[in-house]
Structure formats: C-alpha cells, structure tokens
Amino acid sequence: MAQVLEFKLPDLGEGLTEAEIVRWLVAVGDVVAVDQPVVEVETAKAMVEVPCPYGGVVTARYGEEGTELPVGAPLITVAVGSPDSVGPAGEAAAEGSGNVLVGYGTQAPARRRRRVRTQLTAANGTAPAAPAPAPVPEPAAPEPPTPSGPVPVISPLVRKLARDNGVDLHTLRGTGPDGLILRADVEAALRVEATAPAPAPTTHAHPEGTRIPLKGVRGAVAEKLSRSRREIPDATCWVDADATELLRARAAMNAAGTPKISLVALLARICAAALARFPELNSYVDTEAREVVQLPGVHLGFAAQTERGLVVPVVRDAHRRDAESLTAEFARLTEAARAGRLTPGELTGGTFTLNNYGVFGVDGSTPIVNHPEAAMLGVGRIVPKPWVHEGELAVRQVVQLSLTFDHRVCDGGTAGGFLRYVADCVEQPAVLLRTV
C-alpha cells in the first residue's frame, strides 16, 4: 500500500546549515529508485547531488532552482510501496536505504512506521475483495510539472556547460549515438540563443549601483577572511630567492621517463621539510583554552581559483608523500575543484597553506592566513632577473617568497628561520636531501 514520505534536506556536515538548489534531477510524477540523486545543490563548500533514501513516485518538490533551503527543510515527497515504485516493496521501501555519504548523507527514517492497510468488502458483505492500492495523496501546493524522463547526457562537462548558460537539456535533440547530447549540441543551442534578447540580470538593480549577494563559495570566503582578520594578529615577511637550480632539478627529474613532477609538488616537499624543523607554524590557537596546539601531521592546503570562486583543497599527510604522489594528488584535487566535485572532507582540516599566486602573473602578495591555521606561504612568479651569482652578475630565475604567520604562535625569529630554510631549498635543492 502506498504511503507518502517526506525527504528533507539532510545534514550537510562541516557546519553547513543551508544549500542552494542548482538543478532538479527529477520531476513530479517521476519514479525514483532508492539512493537515486534527485537534486543538485550548492553549498559554501562544494556542489553535490543529493540522493533520496526512498524508492517510489515523486509527488511534490519544494523550492525552485536558485532557492536557498535550510537543513531540515522539505525537499520532495515520495509515495512508496505503490505499483509503480522501483524501490523495495512494503516496509523495506518505507524504511529507506539509511545509507550515509561522507558529508552529504541521507538520514535513515524512524525505525518503526505504521503500515496503512485498506480492505474492501465484497457486495454480499461476506468475502473481502483483493486489496487495492491506496490513492496517492495530492500535495498541498505542488509545483508545476517540468519535463521528465532521463536526459541522454553522459559527460559532466556537457551538463556544466548547459547549466552555466541556462540551457534546458530536455529541449535539445542529441546528435550522438542513440540521441546522446554532445557538447556541439549545447553550443549550437547557445548560438541560436545569441540572436535572442539578453535575459534580465539576476542581480538586483539599485540606484547607487548593483547589489550582488554574498552567498555560496563567495560568501564563505568572505566570512572566513573576515574572521581571520578579526582573530589573528598576522605579520608578513618575504625574501627573493634564486630558483634556477630548482627548475634544473625538476627538468632532470622529468627527463628520466618517469611520471612528470610538478613545481608545486616540489614546493610542497620543501614546505613539509620546513615545518618539520619549525613545527610552531604547523599549529593553531585554541582561544578557549589559551593554548597553542602543534599538530603532528602536515595536511597541506593549496589555493585553487575556480569559476565558483577561491577554494582551498587539502592534501592529506603531505609530509609522508613523495614528489610523484604529491603531483598526482594536486592534479586530482584541482580537477575536482574546477568541476565542483570537492567534498567537505577535501576542503577542511588543513594545517598549513601553500598559495602559488605566481600563476596570476604577479611577483608578490601579503596572504591572509587561512583560519584557523597559523601560517601561509605565498609564491610569486618565477622570472629572469639580474642576480649576483658566485660573485658575478648573471641572469637568473628569481622568485619572491612571502610568509604570513600568526604572531601568537611564534616570533619573527622562527618565521624568518622557516622562510630562510625554504629559500635555501629553492636555491639549493640538495639542502632538502639532508632533511628527508
């Protein structure tokens, strides 16, 4: 017998209390399976598809695309145990999967649920007729139905291109095998739309300018940077270093025919070695206990610029990884960041941050510490400059290194020692071999 169950926006973990509906993956009337993704939401941490723990027929959706919902607000209602349900029949379907995804789990419903039974008596009043399915209750305020059915798209890049440009994939006819929608199909639709009047801006007009809401990733970054400035008495020191030998060492490593080593991976190795010598900078301040907590392992965050804003993925146990492993992990996390697939666990728990702002073509910066960490190393671009080398003027590959640190955890001597050691490793990579 059918009963209608309400699925609410689950606890997103990591202190996240709300999410924005980016795209509905099901429509009213669709049949969903247990743990099938039903909506794509964006939080301050990442973009993720939320699975429903019930199998059955969708009877209502709550919230339009672009709406922000708090944790615990209704997402959809599902009629389970109906003839059209593809979830487990009877009580098993009503109970849901109970599966929990890391950071974005579906919550198991109450263990005991009352079954609804409907019996029909035959006309003579003596023999019961076969039980009939209970009618699906009408939702109180159903949303207008949207196009349903699976969209023949495999590539997440094609979905992202369509989503970013407001293209409804249900309206496209795919030119790929079996009607598969290709990137060229989306681009063709965009060329057609280019001749139509431009849509109204999503920002709110104001006599004094344009107001852009601080939400999602941008809002989270604003809050974290503001908190860092409020709580951390930071200071910055910097030094120029000759990176010529580091670049030569990397070229020699990559000429050996083994997997290529990235420059940021070598800088990460240097950071890990420097933190082993100066553990004060791999720490945080427990303000309630009035203690500095030095951490045993290095979980290295790195700044990554994406279309959604600045994010800081974390490489776990960076101090235990070699250059090849670091290169692979940096590449994996960078790709996930650009695709919006990072999980909360991959965006939190860092103990020190490496910020390579040289990719933006700038020489120096004064980074803001990534709260609650104690320090951040900034790396500018590497450019040829006049440099005194072995007593003579020469053109060398020079980089500016800057360290912003929490002055509560150490004094300038420790910070200067850390930065000088990093610079020495950049100038003479062999220095690193004596410490690893």
N, C-alpha and C positions, 0 to 999 in steps of 0.2 A: 504494500500500500504506500502511496506517495505521501511524503511529508516534506514540508518546506523548511530548509535550514539556512540560516544566515551566516555568511562568511565575512568576518570583519578584517580590516587591515591589521595584519599581525605585528607583534613587537619586532621592530627592525633591529634592535640591539644597538650597542655602542652609543647609547644616549640619544638616539634619533627618535623624535616624537612625532614626525609628520612626513608626508611624502606627497609629491605632485603626480597626478595621473597624466602620463605621457600618451599612452595609446591603449585602447581596449583591444584585447585579442579575441573576445567572444562577444556575441550579441544576444539579446533576449530571444529565447527560443532555441538557442544552440544546445546541443548535447555535449557535455564535458565529461572527461574521464578523471578518476582520482589522480591528484597531483599534476593535472594539466595546467600550464600557465594561462591565466585568464586576463591579466592586465600587466602592462609595463609601467613602472613608477620610477620617479627620480627623487633621490634623497640628497641631502647635503654631502653624501659620501660617494654614491655611485648610482647607475641606472640598472634596474634589475627587473626580471619577470617574476611575478608573484604566482605561485601555484595554489590551486584550490584543493582542500583536503577532501572534498565530496565529489562523488560522481552522480550525474543526473542532468536535469534540464534547467537551464538558466531562466529564472522567472523575472528577475529585475537586476538592474545595475544602478549603482549610486555614485553620482559625480560624473561630470563631463570631462573631456580631455582638457588639461590645463588647470583643473581644480586641485587645491591642496586639501588633503584629508588628514586628520589626526589619527594616531594609532588607536585602534579600538572602534573607529567609525565603520559602519557597514560598507562593504564593497559590492557584494552580489548576494542574491538568494538563489538557492538551488533546490529543485524538487527531486528528492532522491527516492529510490525504490519504485519509480514509475516504469511502465513497459518500455519507454524509450531510453531509460538510463543505461549508460555503459559502465557505470561504477559497479562495485559489488552489490549484489541484491540484498534486500532486507536490512537487518541490523548492521551488517558489516559495512554497507554503504553509508548508513546513517552515522556510524562511528567515525568515518573519515579515515585518512591514512595515518594521521598522527606523526607523519614524518617531519623532521626539523632540519631545515637547511641552515648552514652556518650564517648567522646574522640575519637571515630572512626566512625564518621557519614558519611553517603552517602550524598552528596550535591545535592540539588534539581537543575535540569537544568533550563534554562531560561523559563519564563512562556509562552512566545509566540513562537511557532515553525510553520514554513510554511509547510503546507501539500503538499505532492507530489501526483499529480493525473495523471494517464495515461489513455487516452481514445483511443480505437481502432475503426475505421470506417469500416462499412461493405463494401463488394466488390462493391455494387452499389452506395456507397457514400451517402446513404440517412439515413440509420439506424445505430446507434452505436452498436457495439458488447459489450458483457459483459466485464467489466474491468478485466484485467489480472494482477496478482501480478508482481510487478517490480522485475527484477532480482537483486540478492544480489551482490553488487559490490565486486570485488576481492580486498583484502587488498594489500597495496603497497608491503609489504615484510612479508608475512605470515610465521609463524614458522611451521616446520614440525609437522604434527598431532601426538598427543600422544594418548595412549589408552583412550577411552572414556567410558562413562557409569558409573553408581553408583558402588562403591566398597562396598560389603556387610561386613562392619565392624561397630560395634556399640561402642565398648569400645575405649575411647580416649587413654587408656594406650597401647592398641594394636597398634593404629596409631602411637603413640610416639615411641614405640619400633621399629616399621618398619622404621620410618623416621630417628631415630638416627643411625640406622645401614644400611641405604641406600637400604632397601628392597622395591621394587615396588609392592604394594598391588594388582595392576592389574594382575600381573603374577601368583598370588597364587590361589590355589583352596581350598576353605574353607571346613573344615570337620565338621562344626557345622550345626545346623538345617537350611535348605534352603540355604546351601552353605555359611553360616556365617563364616568369617575368625576369628579364635581364636588365642590366644597367642601362643598355641602349634604349629600352622601352621607357624607363623613367626619364632619361634625358630627352627623349622625343616629346614626352608629355610636357616637360618644362619648356621646351622651345615653343610649343603651342601656347602655353600659358603666358609666355613672354609678350605676346601681342595683346593680351587682355589687360584691362586696367589693373594697376597695382592694388593689392589689398590694403585695407587700413592698418596702420601700425598698431602693434599690440601694446605699446607703451601708452601712458596716459598723458594727454596734452595738458599743459599748464601755462598760464600767461607768462610765467617767468622762465619757462624752459620745458624740458621733457623729463618726466619722472620715470625712472627705471627701478622696478622693485629689486631689493636686495634679498634674493631667495636662492634656494638650491646651493650649488657649489659656490657661487659668488657671495652669497650671504654667509655661508660657513667660513669662507676665507676671511671675510670682513670681521666676523666675530672673533676668530682665533687671533688675527693680527692685533686687533684692539686689546684683547686680553693680554697678549704678550707685552704690549707697550705699557699696559696698566700695572702688571705684576712684576715684570722682570727688569731690573736695573742693568741694562746691557751696555757693553762697551765694544769698540771695534779696533782691531789693529790689522795692518796689512804690510805686505812686502812683495817686491818684484823678484822673480826667480827666472833663471835661465833653463828653459825646458828642452833645449836642443838634445841633450843626451837621453832624456826620457822618450822623446819622439824616435830617436835612433834605436833605442832598446825595443820599443813597440814594433818598429819596422822589421827588426831582426826576428822577433818572435813570430810575426805574421808571415815571414818568408820561409818558415820551416815546414809549411804544408799542413800544419795543424789548424783547428778552428781559429778564426780571427779573434784577436783580443781588442776590445775597445779601450779608448783612452780613459773613459770614466771608470772602467773596471780597475785600471792601474791606479787611478786616484783613490778609488775605494780601498784598495790594498794598502796604500800609504796611510789613509785615514785610520784604518784598523790598527796598523802598527803604531801610529802616533798615539792613539787612545790607550793602547796597552802601556805606553810609557807615561802618559798623563791621564790617568783614569778619572781625575776630577771633572773632566769635560764630558765624560760618559755618565751623566748623572741627572738628577732632578731635585728640586727643593720641595720637601714636604712642609708646607706652610703651617699646617695644624700642629705637627709635632716639632716644628722648628728644627728640622734635621735635613742635611744633605744626604741623599741616597745614591751611593755609587753602584752602578749596575754591572753584573758580571759579564754580560754578553753585549756585542755590538749589533743592534738592529738598525741598519743604515737606511735612512730616508733620503730620497733624491727628488728634487723639484722637477715636475713634468708639466709643460704647458700644453693644454688641450683645447678643443673647441668649446668645452664646457667651463673652462677656466683652469686655474692652477691647482694641481693635486700633488700630493707627496706620497707616492707608493713606498713601501718599506721592504728592503731586502733583509730577510731573517738570517741571523747568525752569519753576518758578513765576515766576521773575524775567523770563521772556520772554512771559508770558501777560497779556492784558488782563482786566478785571473780568468780562466776559461768558464768556471761556474758562475762567477760574477757577471761576465759578459752575457751569458745566456739568460740569467735572471733579470738583468737590466732590460734586455730586449723583450722578454716576455711581459714584464710589468708595464713597459712603455706602450706596447701594442694594446694591452688590456686597458690602459688609461685612455688612449685615443679612441678606443671603441666603446668606452663607458662600461666596461665589464668588471672593473675592480670591485672586490668585496670589501666590507668594512674591515675585516681582518688584515687585508693587504694595504690598508690606508692608516692603520693605527699601530701603536706600540713601538714607534721609533725611539731610539736613544740618542741619535746624532744625525744631522742632515748635511748632505753634500749638494751644493747649489751651483750648477755649471751654467752661469748666465752668460758665459762667453759665446754660446750659440746664438745669442741675440746681437752679436757684433759689438759688445761693449767691453771696456777694459776692466772696470772696477765697479763696486757697489758696496753698500753697507747693509747686509742682510738683516732681516728681523728674525730673531730666534723663534723656532717652531715650538711653541709652548706645548707641553711642559719641559721640553728638552733644555739643556744648558748651553748648547753652542751650535753654530753652523759655520761650515767652511764654504766660502764663495770662491769660484774660479772664473777669471775673465778669459777673454780670447787670447790665443797664442799667436803673436805677430812678430815678424822680423824687426829687430831694433838694434841700434848701435850698443855694443856692450864690451866692457873690458874683460877679455878672456885670456888668461895666462899672461897677463901683463901687457897685452896689446889690444888695440881697438878692433873689434870684429862685429860682423852682423850675426846676431844670434836670435833664436826663437824665445821670446820673452813672454811671461805670463804674470799677471798680478793676482796674488792670493790674499784673501781677507778673511779674518776670523771675528765673528761677533759672538760674544760669550756673556753668560750671566755672572755678573761681578760678585754675586753672593757665594758662588761655588769655588771661586779661586781669585787670585790677584793677577796683576799684569805679568808677573814673572812666569807663572805657569802658562798663561795664554801665549806669551811670547815664546816660551820654550816649545810649546806644541807647534806653533806656526813655523818657527825656525827649523824644527825637525822635518816638517812637511816640505818646506822649501829645499832643505838639503837632499831629501829623497828625490825631489823633482830634478834637481841639478845633477845629482849623482845617484842614479838608481841602485848602484851597488851598496849604498848605505842600507837600503831596505833588506838586503840579504843577510845582514848581521843581526837582524831582529826577528826573522821569520824562520 
